[in-house]
Amino acid sequence: MTTETITADASGTFGLGDLPVRRIGFGTMRLTGSAAFHHGTPSDRERSLAVLRKAVELGVNHIDTAAFYFSSLRSANELVNTALSPYPDDLVIATEVGPYRDYHGAWGTSARPDELRGHVEENLRQLGRDHLDLVHLRRMRQDSIAEHFGALAELRTAGLIRHLGISAVEPRHLTEALRIAPVVSVQNRYALDRPDPVGDELLRLCGEHGIAFVPFYAVAGEAGERGATAVHDDAVLSVARAHDATPAQVRIAWTLHQGPHVLAIPGTGNPGHLTENVAAGALRLTAAELTSLDQVRGQAT
Ligand SMILES: NC(=O)c1ccc[n+]([C@@H]2O[C@H](COP(=O)([O-])OP(=O)(O)OC[C@H]3O[C@@H](n4cnc5c(N)ncnc54)[C@H](OP(=O)(O)O)[C@@H]3O)[C@@H](O)[C@H]2O)c1
């Protein structure tokens, strides 16, 4: 497919609460360095800034980022601020709080509920904003998210946050959160090559409630934080060939075909991959192709 001229418009839109976004968004986790979670070579700064600007030029208006996406010399939030502020009016910046990293990048335990205000303020400072459009509480294996989510709901009431989301959750956590405050987004790991009954149920529940379901590692799939796999199932390769597309594009298109409320936030530091990922929003898969891809999912271990 000719990717250069396709914009994020082709993917359609969905509302994060009252904020409409194009269904192809962008995740910043891969902008800071060669190794996910940041201990490899820091990224080329100009290249990362160019990727962000190009994303917006291509119509992306949903950017997912976090203060804890940083490497020794790069901060994803600082790159977003430098590349994109003053921010376009329609740009929605989603962030995530809950995980904790020290100045050396080492992971600590989860933030306590009373620490979340500080984490929100760190995002505000780095992004140069006085409120955050959308903050996800990233569950760190807590059994109940009520206390943490309740703390974020207070920050929403105080005007620091416009909308709330949750991440790395099970359906019972969505029920728990909805008793406390409105939820506009659920961000979970979810991909073509990972059978995931819990994710399937969440995706369905989100559709029922008009909540966005936002998969991460949709391109990386089973490889997760290690990055995109070079090994692809025959069904993925065959659908890719039929559309003159790449396996990554098929994976993104499959994600978007899971429901009108499903958003994609592929992450890349590579300008060519960005163009390709945005263009994947124009790929329309046939029922037979979706069945063949669903079979991959069923067979994956
Ligand atoms: N809530 C959570 O717990 C959580 C966890 C992880 C991530 N996230 C968010 O979700 C976003 C998406 O996850 P992600 O960025 O880790 O994974 P991803 O989008 O599934 O995959 C990114 C990996 O695939 C490669 N890639 C991207 N586009 C490609 C293409 N067209 N062709 C070939 N390779 C391609 C990237 O490398 P190149 O840079 O070389 O393109 C990178 O290694 C993150 O950026 C972050 O915002 C949230």
PDBQT file of the ligand as one rigid body, heavy atoms in Angstrom, charges set to zero:
ROOT
HETATM    1  N1  LIG A 401       0.067   0.637  30.314  1.00  0.00    +0.000 N 
HETATM    2  C1  LIG A 401       1.181  -0.052  30.275  1.00  0.00    +0.000 C 
HETATM    3  O1  LIG A 401       1.514  -0.806  31.189  1.00  0.00    +0.000 OA
HETATM    4  C2  LIG A 401       2.081   0.082  29.075  1.00  0.00    +0.000 A 
HETATM    5  C3  LIG A 401       3.154  -0.807  28.925  1.00  0.00    +0.000 A 
HETATM    6  C4  LIG A 401       3.947  -0.692  27.797  1.00  0.00    +0.000 A 
HETATM    7  C5  LIG A 401       3.687   0.282  26.861  1.00  0.00    +0.000 A 
HETATM    8  N2  LIG A 401       2.646   1.145  27.027  1.00  0.00    +0.000 N 
HETATM    9  C6  LIG A 401       2.330   2.168  25.993  1.00  0.00    +0.000 C 
HETATM   10  O2  LIG A 401       1.948   1.478  24.817  1.00  0.00    +0.000 OA
HETATM   11  C7  LIG A 401       2.706   1.954  23.700  1.00  0.00    +0.000 C 
HETATM   12  C8  LIG A 401       2.857   0.814  22.688  1.00  0.00    +0.000 C 
HETATM   13  O3  LIG A 401       3.736  -0.151  23.178  1.00  0.00    +0.000 OA
HETATM   14  P1  LIG A 401       5.213  -0.300  22.583  1.00  0.00    +0.000 P 
HETATM   15  O4  LIG A 401       5.632   0.947  21.954  1.00  0.00    +0.000 OA
HETATM   16  O5  LIG A 401       6.084  -0.846  23.623  1.00  0.00    +0.000 OA
HETATM   17  O6  LIG A 401       5.052  -1.552  21.667  1.00  0.00    +0.000 OA
HETATM   18  P2  LIG A 401       4.488  -1.771  20.203  1.00  0.00    +0.000 P 
HETATM   19  O7  LIG A 401       3.895  -0.549  19.642  1.00  0.00    +0.000 OA
HETATM   20  O8  LIG A 401       3.724  -3.007  20.217  1.00  0.00    +0.000 OA
HETATM   21  O9  LIG A 401       5.837  -2.116  19.457  1.00  0.00    +0.000 OA
HETATM   22  C9  LIG A 401       6.927  -1.279  19.441  1.00  0.00    +0.000 C 
HETATM   23  C10 LIG A 401       8.097  -2.084  18.895  1.00  0.00    +0.000 C 
HETATM   24  O10 LIG A 401       7.820  -2.455  17.557  1.00  0.00    +0.000 OA
HETATM   25  C11 LIG A 401       8.709  -1.780  16.662  1.00  0.00    +0.000 C 
HETATM   26  N3  LIG A 401       7.857  -1.253  15.583  1.00  0.00    +0.000 N 
HETATM   27  C12 LIG A 401       6.917  -0.288  15.653  1.00  0.00    +0.000 A 
HETATM   28  N4  LIG A 401       6.348  -0.086  14.452  1.00  0.00    +0.000 NA
HETATM   29  C13 LIG A 401       6.943  -0.964  13.596  1.00  0.00    +0.000 A 
HETATM   30  C14 LIG A 401       6.803  -1.237  12.226  1.00  0.00    +0.000 A 
HETATM   31  N5  LIG A 401       5.923  -0.593  11.452  1.00  0.00    +0.000 N 
HETATM   32  N6  LIG A 401       7.587  -2.211  11.663  1.00  0.00    +0.000 NA
HETATM   33  C15 LIG A 401       8.478  -2.893  12.420  1.00  0.00    +0.000 A 
HETATM   34  N7  LIG A 401       8.677  -2.667  13.733  1.00  0.00    +0.000 NA
HETATM   35  C16 LIG A 401       7.910  -1.704  14.322  1.00  0.00    +0.000 A 
HETATM   36  C17 LIG A 401       9.392  -0.712  17.453  1.00  0.00    +0.000 C 
HETATM   37  O11 LIG A 401      10.719  -0.544  17.050  1.00  0.00    +0.000 OA
HETATM   38  P3  LIG A 401      11.187   0.760  16.213  1.00  0.00    +0.000 P 
HETATM   39  O12 LIG A 401      11.324   1.864  17.203  1.00  0.00    +0.000 OA
HETATM   40  O13 LIG A 401      12.466   0.318  15.601  1.00  0.00    +0.000 OA
HETATM   41  O14 LIG A 401      10.118   1.017  15.194  1.00  0.00    +0.000 OA
HETATM   42  C18 LIG A 401       9.373  -1.301  18.867  1.00  0.00    +0.000 C 
HETATM   43  O15 LIG A 401      10.429  -2.214  19.049  1.00  0.00    +0.000 OA
HETATM   44  C19 LIG A 401       4.009   2.418  24.348  1.00  0.00    +0.000 C 
HETATM   45  O16 LIG A 401       4.754   3.264  23.502  1.00  0.00    +0.000 OA
HETATM   46  C20 LIG A 401       3.499   3.066  25.606  1.00  0.00    +0.000 C 
HETATM   47  O17 LIG A 401       3.027   4.373  25.316  1.00  0.00    +0.000 OA
HETATM   48  C21 LIG A 401       1.825   1.042  28.113  1.00  0.00    +0.000 A 
ENDROOT
TORSDOF 0
